[in-house]
Amino acid sequence: MRFLLLVAHGSRRTASNDEIRALTQSLAARAAGRFDGVRCAFLELAEPDIPTGLEQCIAEGASEVLVLPYFLSAGRHVVEDIPGAVAPVRERHPQVRIQSLDYVGASERMLDLLLAVADRGPGSA
């Protein structure tokens, strides 16, 4: 079974974390058939954290988990913190293929998205 784990920063603001959870549900609906499950996890300040999110995917039967950092740039969280949170779970479950994908901001499609938002004008993102 193949799962996608969307990893966001996390916030003290509950509404921001709920926004990520809603995004994850929309992503799951849009990705129907591509993944057996789409879940989210947070680096800090919200639950589930990354190890717990991975463990939940594995408990649901994942044989492969793609970790997608929902970050715009390759700061410390992307380069060090997320891999550091993934590594121990990968070691505990060598039978599960856990792959870290490029962060969202690294996608060439980000340019098209930025231009599309700009073309729509203020307040219409």
VEXDREN-2710 file (C-alpha; in Angstrom, 1 decimal):
% VEXDREN-2710
k/r/px/py/pz
1/MET/0.0/0.0/0.0
2/ARG/1.2/3.4/-0.9
3/PHE/0.7/6.5/1.3
4/LEU/1.5/10.2/0.9
5/LEU/2.4/12.1/4.1
6/LEU/2.2/15.9/3.7
7/VAL/4.5/17.5/6.3
8/ALA/3.8/21.1/7.3
9/HIS/5.5/23.3/9.9
10/GLY/2.7/23.5/12.5
11/SER/1.4/26.5/14.2
12/ARG/0.2/27.7/17.6
13/ARG/-2.9/28.9/15.7
14/THR/-5.4/26.1/15.6
15/ALA/-7.0/27.4/12.5
16/SER/-3.7/27.2/10.6
17/ASN/-3.3/23.6/11.5
18/ASP/-6.9/22.9/10.6
19/GLU/-6.2/24.5/7.2
20/ILE/-3.5/21.9/6.6
21/ARG/-5.8/19.1/7.6
22/ALA/-8.5/20.4/5.2
23/LEU/-5.9/20.7/2.4
24/THR/-4.9/17.1/3.1
25/GLN/-8.5/15.9/2.7
26/SER/-8.8/17.8/-0.6
27/LEU/-5.5/16.4/-1.7
28/ALA/-6.7/12.9/-0.9
29/ALA/-9.9/13.4/-2.9
30/ARG/-7.9/14.8/-5.9
31/ALA/-5.4/12.0/-5.7
32/ALA/-8.0/9.2/-5.6
33/GLY/-6.5/6.0/-7.0
34/ARG/-2.9/7.3/-6.8
35/PHE/-2.4/6.6/-3.1
36/ASP/-4.1/4.2/-0.6
37/GLY/-4.0/7.0/1.9
38/VAL/-3.0/10.7/2.2
39/ARG/-2.2/12.0/5.7
40/CYS/-0.6/15.0/7.2
41/ALA/1.9/15.5/10.0
42/PHE/3.6/18.5/11.6
43/LEU/7.2/19.4/12.3
44/GLU/6.3/21.1/15.6
45/LEU/3.5/22.8/17.5
46/ALA/0.7/20.5/16.3
47/GLU/-0.2/16.8/16.2
48/PRO/0.5/14.4/14.8
49/ASP/4.2/14.9/14.7
50/ILE/6.2/13.3/11.8
51/PRO/7.2/10.1/13.5
52/THR/3.6/9.6/14.7
53/GLY/2.3/10.3/11.2
54/LEU/4.6/7.8/9.7
55/GLU/3.7/5.2/12.3
56/GLN/0.0/5.8/11.6
57/CYS/0.6/5.1/7.9
58/ILE/2.5/2.0/8.7
59/ALA/-0.2/0.8/11.1
60/GLU/-2.7/1.3/8.3
61/GLY/-0.7/-1.1/6.1
62/ALA/1.7/1.2/4.2
63/SER/4.5/-0.6/2.4
64/GLU/5.6/2.7/0.9
65/VAL/5.3/6.3/2.3
66/LEU/6.2/9.4/0.3
67/VAL/7.1/12.3/2.6
68/LEU/6.2/15.6/1.0
69/PRO/7.5/18.7/2.8
70/TYR/4.9/21.5/2.4
71/PHE/7.6/24.2/2.6
72/LEU/8.7/26.9/0.2
73/SER/12.4/26.9/0.7
74/ALA/15.2/24.6/1.7
75/GLY/15.8/26.0/5.2
76/ARG/17.0/24.1/8.2
77/HIS/13.6/22.3/8.7
78/VAL/13.7/20.8/5.2
79/VAL/17.4/20.0/5.2
80/GLU/17.9/18.8/8.7
81/ASP/14.8/18.6/10.9
82/ILE/12.5/16.6/8.6
83/PRO/15.1/14.0/7.6
84/GLY/16.1/13.8/11.3
85/ALA/12.5/13.0/12.2
86/VAL/12.1/10.4/9.4
87/ALA/15.4/8.5/9.9
88/PRO/14.5/6.7/13.2
89/VAL/11.2/5.5/11.8
90/ARG/12.9/4.3/8.7
91/GLU/15.4/2.4/10.8
92/ARG/12.6/0.8/12.9
93/HIS/10.7/-0.3/9.8
94/PRO/13.2/-1.4/7.2
95/GLN/10.5/-3.4/5.4
96/VAL/8.7/-0.1/4.6
97/ARG/10.0/2.1/1.8
98/ILE/10.0/5.7/3.2
99/GLN/11.1/8.3/0.6
100/SER/11.5/12.0/1.2
101/LEU/10.4/14.1/-1.8
102/ASP/11.5/17.5/-2.8
103/TYR/9.9/20.3/-0.9
104/VAL/7.0/22.0/-2.6
105/GLY/8.9/25.3/-3.3
106/ALA/11.4/23.3/-5.4
107/SER/8.8/22.5/-8.1
108/GLU/9.1/24.3/-11.4
109/ARG/5.3/24.4/-11.3
110/MET/5.6/26.9/-8.5
111/LEU/6.4/29.6/-11.0
112/ASP/3.1/29.0/-12.9
113/LEU/1.2/29.0/-9.6
114/LEU/2.7/32.3/-8.5
115/LEU/1.8/33.8/-11.9
116/ALA/-1.7/32.5/-11.8
117/VAL/-2.3/33.9/-8.3
118/ALA/-0.8/37.3/-9.4
119/ASP/-3.0/37.4/-12.5
120/ARG/-6.1/37.0/-10.4
121/GLY/-5.3/40.1/-8.4
122/PRO/-5.8/41.1/-4.8
123/GLY/-8.1/39.0/-2.6
124/SER/-8.7/36.3/-5.2
125/ALA/-6.0/33.7/-4.4
END
